Amino acid sequence: MRIHVDPHPRLLAVTILVLLPACGDDAGESEAPFRQAMANYIEEQKMGVTVHSFEDLAVDGDRASAVVRVEQKGGPGLKPKWKVEFVRRNGEWAVDRVER
């Protein structure tokens, strides 16, 4: 029996590096419902900010937490971090608590 080895190991390495980020974490939890929860919270509180990015999103059952970077609409470009706790009610994520 003969085993064929691909003559292009760099191609294999590049393919793995390109596909690896698509694997995600164990939870496979999408940011989308948390972005929506933040948008709802920001609108309800009448804040002039938008969500820039999520860091350290951790989901544990019906509770989740994340560090969220926000930026002021039309502001100087500062992106402060908020520690946000979420709760899932009736299948929908909502902001439960925010530390600024």
C-alpha positions as YAML, in Angstrom:
chain: A
units: angstrom
residues:
- id: 1
  name: MET
  ca: [0.00, 0.00, 0.00]
- id: 2
  name: ARG
  ca: [1.33, 3.36, -0.98]
- id: 3
  name: ILE
  ca: [0.43, 6.64, 0.78]
- id: 4
  name: HIS
  ca: [0.47, 9.83, -1.26]
- id: 5
  name: VAL
  ca: [1.76, 12.92, 0.53]
- id: 6
  name: ASP
  ca: [0.60, 16.28, -0.81]
- id: 7
  name: PRO
  ca: [3.62, 18.06, -2.32]
- id: 8
  name: HIS
  ca: [2.30, 21.45, -1.16]
- id: 9
  name: PRO
  ca: [2.45, 21.54, 2.67]
- id: 10
  name: ARG
  ca: [2.27, 25.35, 2.63]
- id: 11
  name: LEU
  ca: [-1.08, 25.19, 0.86]
- id: 12
  name: LEU
  ca: [-2.38, 22.85, 3.56]
- id: 13
  name: ALA
  ca: [-1.05, 25.12, 6.32]
- id: 14
  name: VAL
  ca: [-2.62, 28.23, 4.76]
- id: 15
  name: THR
  ca: [-5.94, 26.41, 4.31]
- id: 16
  name: ILE
  ca: [-5.97, 25.39, 7.97]
- id: 17
  name: LEU
  ca: [-5.13, 28.93, 9.11]
- id: 18
  name: VAL
  ca: [-7.90, 30.38, 6.95]
- id: 19
  name: LEU
  ca: [-10.55, 27.91, 8.12]
- id: 20
  name: LEU
  ca: [-9.58, 27.81, 11.81]
- id: 21
  name: PRO
  ca: [-11.28, 31.12, 12.80]
- id: 22
  name: ALA
  ca: [-14.55, 29.85, 11.32]
- id: 23
  name: CYS
  ca: [-14.64, 27.04, 13.86]
- id: 24
  name: GLY
  ca: [-15.51, 29.35, 16.77]
- id: 25
  name: ASP
  ca: [-15.78, 28.28, 20.39]
- id: 26
  name: ASP
  ca: [-17.62, 25.37, 21.99]
- id: 27
  name: ALA
  ca: [-20.80, 27.30, 22.62]
- id: 28
  name: GLY
  ca: [-21.03, 28.47, 19.05]
- id: 29
  name: GLU
  ca: [-23.03, 31.40, 20.37]
- id: 30
  name: SER
  ca: [-23.57, 34.17, 17.86]
- id: 31
  name: GLU
  ca: [-23.03, 37.81, 18.78]
- id: 32
  name: ALA
  ca: [-26.19, 38.82, 16.90]
- id: 33
  name: PRO
  ca: [-28.75, 38.33, 19.70]
- id: 34
  name: PHE
  ca: [-26.50, 40.18, 22.14]
- id: 35
  name: ARG
  ca: [-26.00, 43.05, 19.69]
- id: 36
  name: GLN
  ca: [-29.79, 43.26, 19.40]
- id: 37
  name: ALA
  ca: [-30.18, 43.23, 23.19]
- id: 38
  name: MET
  ca: [-27.64, 46.06, 23.46]
- id: 39
  name: ALA
  ca: [-29.39, 48.04, 20.69]
- id: 40
  name: ASN
  ca: [-32.70, 47.67, 22.55]
- id: 41
  name: TYR
  ca: [-31.11, 48.76, 25.84]
- id: 42
  name: ILE
  ca: [-29.40, 51.77, 24.25]
- id: 43
  name: GLU
  ca: [-32.68, 52.84, 22.60]
- id: 44
  name: GLU
  ca: [-34.70, 52.40, 25.82]
- id: 45
  name: GLN
  ca: [-32.15, 54.41, 27.81]
- id: 46
  name: LYS
  ca: [-31.98, 57.08, 25.07]
- id: 47
  name: MET
  ca: [-28.19, 56.92, 24.93]
- id: 48
  name: GLY
  ca: [-26.27, 58.43, 22.06]
- id: 49
  name: VAL
  ca: [-23.94, 55.47, 21.64]
- id: 50
  name: THR
  ca: [-23.57, 52.47, 19.36]
- id: 51
  name: VAL
  ca: [-21.96, 49.08, 19.94]
- id: 52
  name: HIS
  ca: [-18.49, 48.92, 18.40]
- id: 53
  name: SER
  ca: [-17.41, 45.40, 19.40]
- id: 54
  name: PHE
  ca: [-17.78, 42.51, 21.83]
- id: 55
  name: GLU
  ca: [-14.93, 41.04, 23.87]
- id: 56
  name: ASP
  ca: [-14.99, 38.01, 26.14]
- id: 57
  name: LEU
  ca: [-18.57, 36.88, 25.44]
- id: 58
  name: ALA
  ca: [-19.35, 34.03, 27.85]
- id: 59
  name: VAL
  ca: [-22.66, 32.16, 27.91]
- id: 60
  name: ASP
  ca: [-23.80, 29.99, 30.82]
- id: 61
  name: GLY
  ca: [-27.32, 28.69, 30.28]
- id: 62
  name: ASP
  ca: [-29.76, 31.60, 30.44]
- id: 63
  name: ARG
  ca: [-27.12, 34.05, 31.62]
- id: 64
  name: ALA
  ca: [-24.25, 35.63, 29.73]
- id: 65
  name: SER
  ca: [-21.65, 38.31, 30.21]
- id: 66
  name: ALA
  ca: [-19.45, 40.32, 27.90]
- id: 67
  name: VAL
  ca: [-17.15, 43.28, 27.72]
- id: 68
  name: VAL
  ca: [-18.69, 45.60, 25.15]
- id: 69
  name: ARG
  ca: [-16.93, 48.52, 23.51]
- id: 70
  name: VAL
  ca: [-19.26, 51.38, 22.68]
- id: 71
  name: GLU
  ca: [-18.71, 54.62, 20.85]
- id: 72
  name: GLN
  ca: [-20.57, 57.90, 20.96]
- id: 73
  name: LYS
  ca: [-22.46, 58.78, 17.79]
- id: 74
  name: GLY
  ca: [-20.54, 61.62, 16.17]
- id: 75
  name: GLY
  ca: [-18.06, 61.61, 19.04]
- id: 76
  name: PRO
  ca: [-14.28, 61.87, 19.11]
- id: 77
  name: GLY
  ca: [-13.75, 58.16, 18.46]
- id: 78
  name: LEU
  ca: [-13.27, 57.00, 22.05]
- id: 79
  name: LYS
  ca: [-14.47, 53.43, 22.67]
- id: 80
  name: PRO
  ca: [-14.98, 52.85, 26.40]
- id: 81
  name: LYS
  ca: [-15.58, 49.34, 27.72]
- id: 82
  name: TRP
  ca: [-18.77, 48.35, 29.51]
- id: 83
  name: LYS
  ca: [-19.14, 45.11, 31.46]
- id: 84
  name: VAL
  ca: [-22.59, 43.84, 30.52]
- id: 85
  name: GLU
  ca: [-24.64, 40.99, 31.96]
- id: 86
  name: PHE
  ca: [-27.43, 39.46, 29.90]
- id: 87
  name: VAL
  ca: [-30.37, 37.25, 30.80]
- id: 88
  name: ARG
  ca: [-32.49, 35.13, 28.46]
- id: 89
  name: ARG
  ca: [-36.23, 35.62, 28.99]
- id: 90
  name: ASN
  ca: [-38.79, 33.81, 26.83]
- id: 91
  name: GLY
  ca: [-36.01, 32.81, 24.44]
- id: 92
  name: GLU
  ca: [-34.76, 36.39, 23.92]
- id: 93
  name: TRP
  ca: [-31.58, 37.91, 25.31]
- id: 94
  name: ALA
  ca: [-31.91, 41.17, 27.27]
- id: 95
  name: VAL
  ca: [-29.46, 43.40, 29.12]
- id: 96
  name: ASP
  ca: [-29.71, 42.71, 32.85]
- id: 97
  name: ARG
  ca: [-26.94, 44.93, 34.22]
- id: 98
  name: VAL
  ca: [-24.29, 47.34, 32.93]
- id: 99
  name: GLU
  ca: [-21.11, 48.55, 34.63]
- id: 100
  name: ARG
  ca: [-19.57, 51.58, 32.93]
...
